[in-house]
């Protein structure tokens, strides 16, 4: 199975490099996201060097740091990659700066005063405009987890065909998932010296 996954990872890397040559720094496709998730099921993620999980970690951190965020779908795919990374580092307590930069940038996009809070690549002020308009949400909607979308629903959500959720619930769900991931990361890293 290791050789099979290594071939799949090489295909993922070739797709990413092809997009890079075309100056399209896009997030991985959903099929690549599934491969990332499956690697965590089949191979040890706590090893510091592994022929399958180490390249997968590198691909995921590359996606979080270099891919251009152009839509809510990109943000949701990034949150999925973040969740997979969190699952990978649960045992090893490995520190991944790309992960924390991504999550803090997602949360920073919701802060309306753009001069006070910096955004880290791949986020821009255009990304902030996608997310920070939360004016019409009532507090009861914000606190009701049943009305919010799960991470899987966010990744599978297609804005052109899915009308079950409106844009406001989508934006609130994104911040909800990001905050939950920050809580997971902070509890995983709480025993680190720095």
N, C-alpha and C positions, 0 to 999 in steps of 0.2 A: 504493500500500500504506500510505502514511503516514496518509491520511484514514481508511482502514479500521481501522487500529490505534487511531487517536484516538477513533473511535466505540466500539471495544471497551473502551478505557480509561474512557470516559465511563460506559459501562454498569457497569464494575467499581466506579467511584466512586459511582454511584447505588445499587448494591447495598450498598456499605459505609455510605453515608449513611442508607439505609433501616434498616439494622440499628442504627445509632447512634441514630436517633430512637426506636427500640423499646428502647433501653438495652441492646442486645446487641452488645457490642464483640467480634465474632468475627473469627477469622483468615479470609483470603480462601478462597473455594472452590477446589477443585482445577482447575476450568476457568480461574479467574483466575491461578492459579500457572502454568498452561501459557502463558497470554498473556504473563506476565512473562518467561518463558523465551524465548518466540519473539521478543519485542522485541529481545533481545540478539543473536539470530541475524540479524535483518533490518536493524537500525539501528546506527549507531556509538555505542558506550557511552563512548568516551573524550571526546566533546564535552561541554563544560561547560553548554551550552545546546542543547537539541534539542527539536523539537516533540513527539516521541514518547517518547524515553528519559527526559527530565527529569520529565514527569508520572508515568512508570512508577516512577522512583526515589522520587518523593514518596509514591506509593501504597504502595510496599514499606516505606519507613521509617515511614510512618504505621501500617502493619500491625504492625511490630515494636514500636513504642512504645505504641500505644493499645489493641491487641486484648487481650482478657482470656484468660489461659491457664487452661483448665479441665480439660484432659485431655492425655494423651500425644499424641493426634492433633494438638492445637493446637501442642504443642512441636515435633512433626515438621514441621508446615506452616511454622512459624517458622524451623526449620533449613533448609528448602527455600528460603524467601525469603532467608535469610542466604547460602546458597550462590549464588543468582542475583546477589545484591548483590556478592559477592566476585568473580564473573565480570565484572560490570560495571566494577568499580574496578581490575581488574588492570592495565589500560593507563594509566588516568588517575591512579592512586594517590590518589584522592579519599578523604578521611577522613570516615567516617560514624559518628557517635557512637552512633546507635541500634543499629547492627550490633554494636559492641563491648559495649554494655550488655546486649544480648540474649544474646550468647554467654557473657559472664561470669556472667550470672544463671543460665543453664542449668547451667554448671559449679558455681556456688555452691549450687545446689539439692542437690548430692550431698554437700555438707559438712554433717555432722550437728550441729555446734555453731552454732545459728542466731544466737546473740548476737554472734559474731565477724565474720560475713560478711554484708554487706547485700545485699538483693535489690532490683533495680530494676524499675519497672513494665515490663511487665504481670505480673510474677511476685509471688506471695504465699507465705506459709508453707504454704498448701494445696498449691501447686505443689511445694514442697520435699518434702512428704509423699508426693507421687506418685513421686518419683524416688530419694530417698536410701536406700531400703531395699535394700541390695545384699549382705545377709548370706550368702546361700547360694551365691554364685558362687565357684568355685575359681579359683585363679590360672591354671590351664591354659585355662579357658574365657575368661578375660579377655585372654589373649595370642594366642588363636587367631582371626585375622581371618576365617577361613572360617566360623566358627560365628556371627559377628555379622551383623547386617542392614546393607545399604547404605542410603544416603539415600533412594533411590527406593523400596526395600522399606518403609522407615519411613513414607513419605508414603502409599503405597498400602495399608499395613497396616490391617486392620479387626479390632479386638479382639473383636468379637462373632462373626465367622465364621472368622477365621484362627486356627488352633490349632497351626500348624507351629512357631511360636516361643513360648516361655513369657515371662512378664512380666519375669523377671530378664534374659534375653537382650535383650529390648526395651529395658530401662533401660540396660544396658551399651552397647548399640548407639547409644543417644541420646548418651551421654557420649563415646563414641568419635568419632562424627561431629562433635560440638561441639569436641572437642580438635583434630581435624584441621582444622576451619575456623579456629580460633584460630591454628594454625600457618601456614595459608595467608595469613591477614590480616597476621600479624606479618612474614612474609617480604615481603609486598607493601608494607608500610609501613616497613620497616627503614631506608629511605634518607631518610625525612622528618626534618626537623630536630628536631621535638619528639618 
